[in-house]
Amino acid sequence: MNLPLLAVKTGAALSRLLHTVADAPVPPEMRVLLTLNRAYEAEVLIALVRLGIPGALADGALTPPDLAERIDADGAALLRLLRVAESIGAVRHDAAGRYRLTAMGDALRDTETGGVAPFVRYSHATSTRRAWTRLTEAVASGLPQFEAANGSTSWQWFADHPDEEKNFAATMRAVCDYNGPALAAAYPWRARSTVCDVGGGVGTLLSHVLARDPSLRGELVDQAGPIAESADFLAARGLTGRVHATVGDFFTPLTVSADVFLLKDVLHDWDDDRATTILRSVRAAMQAGGRLVLFEVLQNPERAHPLVPLVDLTMLVHTDGGRQRTVAEFDGLFAAAGLRRVSVREGQVHSLIEAAAA
């Protein structure tokens, strides 16, 4: 995925506008039913990915019987699925009855950079959906519901279910590859400086930052699993020798040295106390003149964003007190951690918040 970030915000706003215009003459009861049906349409996209239909159609159109044989499915049931998939724009059929992918359907294929397929699998995994069924309880209590729905916190769940953890990691990498170039371009990296990505996975964002200037060097800090995979990933991106990877925990003081520390979509996973602990860990590692750069999706009560409220609600349901914060709320966290905000650069989805030692 390499669309400009403006397309995300514009596309979401346009989709909402089209739904509003299309629903305008529809009775309110029917609008409710149509909205509920969109949840079932999402199930169709999930089934396409799980059955491997986008990959099977990648090389050209197939009749339902041929496609059914290729993916080992029931032909009659598959045709019923394809008809709905066509109605929502994922496939289309020709005069010979052969189905082919549309641009939307092609986006569902698994690709080297992940595409949206990992996100489809993660966002609609059984554990994820079980947590969403407790949205009412989350709002009533103000408490996360993943553990109540699944018997453990989301992080422990991933530790106990390696396949889901792997797909979640693939999802985060795909998202980061999608917006990484734009995020890396949003900050004036100083030549010959060292950039440390804390909780940076295998180094996806760091790879986009280092691609901007061959004089930059990188430090990567994360759990043992991602760090073990990082060498091959970074080598594939031509960064062997430019990144030093360290197994670490951002709830404890960091043992690395860098000019700039990055935290992308880390603090929104945690409540204020633990977010402050993370910031204090980074602050303790910062040298004189050092900077912290946060990439976060900002909450702006004065200017509604088409994506942020749903992301924020996801944090309520799934994380340990996480949320999408306002600039003022980040200022409060900075003050508690011995930091001060230097600048804010608002983006189409993620914004960049720069901080220094207070």
SULJOGI-V480586 format. One record per residue. N is the residue number from 0. PHI is phi in whole degrees, 0 to 359 (none if undefined). PSI is psi as a letter, one per 40 degrees, with the letter a starting at -180 (none if undefined). OMEGA is omega as a letter, one per 40 degrees, with the letter a starting at -180 (NA if undefined). Layout:
# SULJOGI-V480586
n->N phi->PHI psi->PSI omega->OMEGA
n->N phi->PHI psi->PSI omega->OMEGA
This chain:
# SULJOGI-V480586
n->0 phi->none psi->h omega->a
n->1 phi->214 psi->f omega->i
n->2 phi->283 psi->i omega->i
n->3 phi->296 psi->i omega->a
n->4 phi->299 psi->d omega->i
n->5 phi->302 psi->d omega->a
n->6 phi->295 psi->d omega->i
n->7 phi->295 psi->d omega->a
n->8 phi->293 psi->d omega->a
n->9 phi->296 psi->d omega->a
n->10 phi->298 psi->d omega->i
n->11 phi->295 psi->d omega->i
n->12 phi->294 psi->d omega->i
n->13 phi->294 psi->d omega->i
n->14 phi->299 psi->d omega->i
n->15 phi->296 psi->d omega->i
n->16 phi->297 psi->d omega->a
n->17 phi->297 psi->d omega->i
n->18 phi->297 psi->d omega->a
n->19 phi->295 psi->d omega->i
n->20 phi->295 psi->d omega->a
n->21 phi->295 psi->d omega->a
n->22 phi->274 psi->e omega->a
n->23 phi->307 psi->d omega->a
n->24 phi->276 psi->e omega->a
n->25 phi->272 psi->h omega->i
n->26 phi->303 psi->i omega->a
n->27 phi->301 psi->d omega->i
n->28 phi->297 psi->d omega->i
n->29 phi->291 psi->d omega->i
n->30 phi->297 psi->d omega->i
n->31 phi->298 psi->d omega->a
n->32 phi->296 psi->d omega->i
n->33 phi->295 psi->d omega->i
n->34 phi->296 psi->d omega->i
n->35 phi->297 psi->d omega->i
n->36 phi->296 psi->d omega->i
n->37 phi->296 psi->d omega->i
n->38 phi->295 psi->d omega->i
n->39 phi->287 psi->d omega->i
n->40 phi->297 psi->d omega->i
n->41 phi->298 psi->d omega->i
n->42 phi->298 psi->d omega->i
n->43 phi->294 psi->d omega->i
n->44 phi->298 psi->d omega->i
n->45 phi->299 psi->d omega->a
n->46 phi->296 psi->d omega->i
n->47 phi->302 psi->d omega->a
n->48 phi->292 psi->d omega->a
n->49 phi->294 psi->d omega->i
n->50 phi->280 psi->e omega->a
n->51 phi->79 psi->f omega->a
n->52 phi->293 psi->d omega->i
n->53 phi->302 psi->d omega->i
n->54 phi->292 psi->d omega->a
n->55 phi->293 psi->d omega->a
n->56 phi->265 psi->e omega->a
n->57 phi->298 psi->d omega->a
n->58 phi->267 psi->e omega->i
n->59 phi->145 psi->i omega->a
n->60 phi->289 psi->i omega->i
n->61 phi->223 psi->i omega->i
n->62 phi->286 psi->i omega->i
n->63 phi->305 psi->d omega->i
n->64 phi->297 psi->d omega->i
n->65 phi->294 psi->d omega->i
n->66 phi->294 psi->d omega->i
n->67 phi->299 psi->d omega->i
n->68 phi->294 psi->d omega->a
n->69 phi->292 psi->d omega->a
n->70 phi->257 psi->e omega->i
n->71 phi->61 psi->g omega->i
n->72 phi->229 psi->i omega->i
n->73 phi->285 psi->h omega->a
n->74 phi->298 psi->d omega->a
n->75 phi->295 psi->d omega->i
n->76 phi->293 psi->d omega->i
n->77 phi->298 psi->d omega->i
n->78 phi->300 psi->d omega->i
n->79 phi->296 psi->d omega->i
n->80 phi->295 psi->d omega->a
n->81 phi->296 psi->d omega->i
n->82 phi->298 psi->d omega->i
n->83 phi->288 psi->d omega->i
n->84 phi->301 psi->d omega->i
n->85 phi->290 psi->d omega->a
n->86 phi->294 psi->d omega->i
n->87 phi->257 psi->e omega->i
n->88 phi->94 psi->e omega->a
n->89 phi->271 psi->d omega->i
n->90 phi->219 psi->i omega->i
n->91 phi->213 psi->i omega->a
n->92 phi->242 psi->i omega->a
n->93 phi->256 psi->a omega->a
n->94 phi->296 psi->d omega->i
n->95 phi->273 psi->e omega->i
n->96 phi->82 psi->e omega->i
n->97 phi->271 psi->i omega->a
n->98 phi->257 psi->h omega->i
n->99 phi->226 psi->i omega->i
n->100 phi->285 psi->i omega->i
n->101 phi->272 psi->a omega->i
n->102 phi->299 psi->d omega->i
n->103 phi->296 psi->d omega->i
n->104 phi->295 psi->d omega->i
n->105 phi->297 psi->d omega->i
n->106 phi->294 psi->e omega->a
n->107 phi->275 psi->e omega->i
n->108 phi->290 psi->i omega->i
n->109 phi->288 psi->h omega->a
n->110 phi->233 psi->i omega->a
n->111 phi->299 psi->d omega->i
n->112 phi->267 psi->e omega->i
n->113 phi->102 psi->d omega->a
n->114 phi->62 psi->a omega->a
n->115 phi->267 psi->e omega->a
n->116 phi->303 psi->d omega->i
n->117 phi->299 psi->d omega->i
n->118 phi->294 psi->d omega->i
n->119 phi->301 psi->d omega->a
n->120 phi->294 psi->d omega->a
n->121 phi->290 psi->d omega->a
n->122 phi->292 psi->e omega->i
n->123 phi->237 psi->f omega->i
n->124 phi->292 psi->i omega->a
n->125 phi->302 psi->d omega->a
n->126 phi->296 psi->d omega->i
n->127 phi->295 psi->d omega->a
n->128 phi->289 psi->d omega->i
n->129 phi->299 psi->d omega->i
n->130 phi->296 psi->d omega->a
n->131 phi->296 psi->d omega->i
n->132 phi->293 psi->e omega->i
n->133 phi->254 psi->f omega->i
n->134 phi->301 psi->d omega->i
n->135 phi->303 psi->d omega->i
n->136 phi->294 psi->d omega->i
n->137 phi->296 psi->d omega->a
n->138 phi->289 psi->d omega->a
n->139 phi->296 psi->d omega->a
n->140 phi->259 psi->d omega->a
n->141 phi->76 psi->e omega->a
n->142 phi->247 psi->i omega->i
n->143 phi->296 psi->i omega->a
n->144 phi->235 psi->e omega->a
n->145 phi->300 psi->d omega->a
n->146 phi->293 psi->d omega->i
n->147 phi->297 psi->d omega->a
n->148 phi->278 psi->d omega->a
n->149 phi->238 psi->e omega->i
n->150 phi->91 psi->e omega->i
n->151 phi->203 psi->i omega->i
n->152 phi->294 psi->i omega->a
n->153 phi->299 psi->d omega->a
n->154 phi->291 psi->d omega->i
n->155 phi->292 psi->d omega->i
n->156 phi->300 psi->d omega->i
n->157 phi->297 psi->d omega->i
n->158 phi->298 psi->d omega->a
n->159 phi->272 psi->e omega->a
n->160 phi->229 psi->g omega->a
n->161 phi->304 psi->d omega->a
n->162 phi->295 psi->d omega->i
n->163 phi->290 psi->d omega->i
n->164 phi->297 psi->d omega->i
n->165 phi->297 psi->d omega->i
n->166 phi->290 psi->d omega->i
n->167 phi->298 psi->d omega->i
n->168 phi->298 psi->d omega->i
n->169 phi->297 psi->d omega->i
n->170 phi->297 psi->d omega->a
n->171 phi->296 psi->d omega->i
n->172 phi->293 psi->d omega->a
n->173 phi->297 psi->d omega->i
n->174 phi->298 psi->d omega->a
n->175 phi->290 psi->d omega->i
n->176 phi->293 psi->d omega->i
n->177 phi->293 psi->d omega->a
n->178 phi->254 psi->e omega->a
n->179 phi->304 psi->d omega->a
n->180 phi->301 psi->d omega->a
n->181 phi->292 psi->d omega->i
n->182 phi->295 psi->d omega->a
n->183 phi->297 psi->d omega->a
n->184 phi->281 psi->e omega->a
n->185 phi->275 psi->e omega->a
n->186 phi->231 psi->h omega->a
n->187 phi->278 psi->g omega->a
n->188 phi->296 psi->h omega->a
n->189 phi->280 psi->h omega->a
n->190 phi->305 psi->i omega->i
n->191 phi->64 psi->f omega->i
n->192 phi->267 psi->i omega->i
n->193 phi->251 psi->h omega->a
n->194 phi->246 psi->h omega->a
n->195 phi->248 psi->h omega->i
n->196 phi->262 psi->h omega->a
n->197 phi->267 psi->h omega->a
n->198 phi->73 psi->f omega->a
n->199 phi->270 psi->e omega->i
n->200 phi->64 psi->b omega->i
n->201 phi->272 psi->e omega->i
n->202 phi->107 psi->f omega->a
n->203 phi->297 psi->d omega->i
n->204 phi->296 psi->d omega->a
n->205 phi->301 psi->d omega->i
n->206 phi->296 psi->d omega->i
n->207 phi->286 psi->d omega->i
n->208 phi->295 psi->d omega->a
n->209 phi->293 psi->d omega->i
n->210 phi->292 psi->e omega->a
n->211 phi->281 psi->d omega->a
n->212 phi->204 psi->h omega->a
n->213 phi->295 psi->e omega->i
n->214 phi->275 psi->e omega->i
n->215 phi->286 psi->i omega->i
n->216 phi->237 psi->i omega->a
n->217 phi->234 psi->i omega->i
n->218 phi->239 psi->h omega->a
n->219 phi->233 psi->h omega->a
n->220 phi->234 psi->h omega->i
n->221 phi->194 psi->a omega->i
n->222 phi->292 psi->i omega->a
n->223 phi->299 psi->d omega->a
n->224 phi->301 psi->d omega->i
n->225 phi->299 psi->d omega->a
n->226 phi->297 psi->d omega->i
n->227 phi->296 psi->d omega->i
n->228 phi->273 psi->e omega->a
n->229 phi->292 psi->d omega->a
n->230 phi->300 psi->d omega->i
n->231 phi->295 psi->d omega->i
n->232 phi->298 psi->d omega->a
n->233 phi->292 psi->d omega->i
n->234 phi->296 psi->d omega->i
n->235 phi->296 psi->d omega->i
n->236 phi->259 psi->e omega->i
n->237 phi->72 psi->f omega->a
n->238 phi->245 psi->e omega->i
n->239 phi->301 psi->h omega->i
n->240 phi->90 psi->e omega->a
n->241 phi->255 psi->e omega->a
n->242 phi->230 psi->h omega->i
n->243 phi->256 psi->h omega->a
n->244 phi->256 psi->h omega->a
n->245 phi->227 psi->h omega->i
n->246 phi->285 psi->h omega->a
n->247 phi->203 psi->i omega->a
n->248 phi->231 psi->h omega->a
n->249 phi->285 psi->e omega->i
n->250 phi->270 psi->e omega->i
n->251 phi->238 psi->i omega->a
n->252 phi->306 psi->h omega->a
n->253 phi->282 psi->i omega->a
n->254 phi->251 psi->e omega->a
n->255 phi->253 psi->i omega->i
n->256 phi->241 psi->h omega->a
n->257 phi->201 psi->i omega->i
n->258 phi->275 psi->d omega->i
n->259 phi->226 psi->h omega->i
n->260 phi->251 psi->h omega->i
n->261 phi->249 psi->i omega->i
n->262 phi->226 psi->h omega->i
n->263 phi->250 psi->h omega->i
n->264 phi->51 psi->f omega->i
n->265 phi->260 psi->d omega->a
n->266 phi->294 psi->d omega->a
n->267 phi->291 psi->e omega->i
n->268 phi->276 psi->e omega->a
n->269 phi->229 psi->i omega->i
n->270 phi->288 psi->i omega->a
n->271 phi->298 psi->d omega->a
n->272 phi->297 psi->d omega->a
n->273 phi->285 psi->d omega->i
n->274 phi->297 psi->d omega->i
n->275 phi->294 psi->d omega->i
n->276 phi->299 psi->d omega->i
n->277 phi->298 psi->d omega->a
n->278 phi->296 psi->d omega->i
n->279 phi->295 psi->d omega->i
n->280 phi->298 psi->d omega->i
n->281 phi->292 psi->d omega->a
n->282 phi->303 psi->d omega->a
n->283 phi->294 psi->d omega->a
n->284 phi->268 psi->e omega->a
n->285 phi->286 psi->h omega->i
n->286 phi->270 psi->i omega->i
n->287 phi->303 psi->h omega->a
n->288 phi->83 psi->e omega->a
n->289 phi->288 psi->i omega->a
n->290 phi->229 psi->i omega->i
n->291 phi->246 psi->h omega->i
n->292 phi->240 psi->h omega->i
n->293 phi->262 psi->h omega->i
n->294 phi->249 psi->h omega->a
n->295 phi->222 psi->i omega->i
n->296 phi->273 psi->h omega->a
n->297 phi->283 psi->i omega->i
n->298 phi->272 psi->h omega->i
n->299 phi->232 psi->g omega->a
n->300 phi->298 psi->d omega->a
n->301 phi->275 psi->e omega->a
n->302 phi->219 psi->g omega->a
n->303 phi->298 psi->h omega->i
n->304 phi->251 psi->h omega->a
n->305 phi->292 psi->e omega->a
n->306 phi->249 psi->d omega->a
n->307 phi->299 psi->d omega->a
n->308 phi->303 psi->d omega->i
n->309 phi->289 psi->d omega->i
n->310 phi->298 psi->d omega->a
n->311 phi->298 psi->d omega->i
n->312 phi->294 psi->d omega->i
n->313 phi->299 psi->d omega->i
n->314 phi->297 psi->d omega->i
n->315 phi->300 psi->d omega->a
n->316 phi->286 psi->d omega->a
n->317 phi->256 psi->d omega->a
n->318 phi->253 psi->i omega->a
n->319 phi->272 psi->g omega->i
n->320 phi->86 psi->e omega->a
n->321 phi->289 psi->i omega->a
n->322 phi->193 psi->i omega->i
n->323 phi->270 psi->h omega->a
n->324 phi->258 psi->i omega->i
n->325 phi->275 psi->i omega->i
n->326 phi->300 psi->d omega->a
n->327 phi->298 psi->d omega->i
n->328 phi->292 psi->d omega->i
n->329 phi->294 psi->d omega->i
n->330 phi->301 psi->d omega->i
n->331 phi->296 psi->d omega->i
n->332 phi->296 psi->d omega->i
n->333 phi->300 psi->d omega->a
n->334 phi->300 psi->d omega->a
n->335 phi->289 psi->d omega->a
n->336 phi->255 psi->e omega->i
n->337 phi->78 psi->f omega->i
n->338 phi->236 psi->i omega->i
n->339 phi->220 psi->i omega->i
n->340 phi->288 psi->h omega->i
n->341 phi->258 psi->d omega->a
n->342 phi->201 psi->i omega->i
n->343 phi->227 psi->h omega->i
n->344 phi->240 psi->h omega->a
n->345 phi->283 psi->h omega->i
n->346 phi->248 psi->a omega->a
n->347 phi->289 psi->d omega->i
n->348 phi->235 psi->c omega->i
n->349 phi->278 psi->i omega->i
n->350 phi->246 psi->i omega->a
n->351 phi->250 psi->h omega->i
n->352 phi->241 psi->h omega->a
n->353 phi->258 psi->h omega->i
n->354 phi->226 psi->i omega->i
n->355 phi->224 psi->i omega->i
n->356 phi->298 psi->i omega->a
n->357 phi->288 psi->none omega->NA
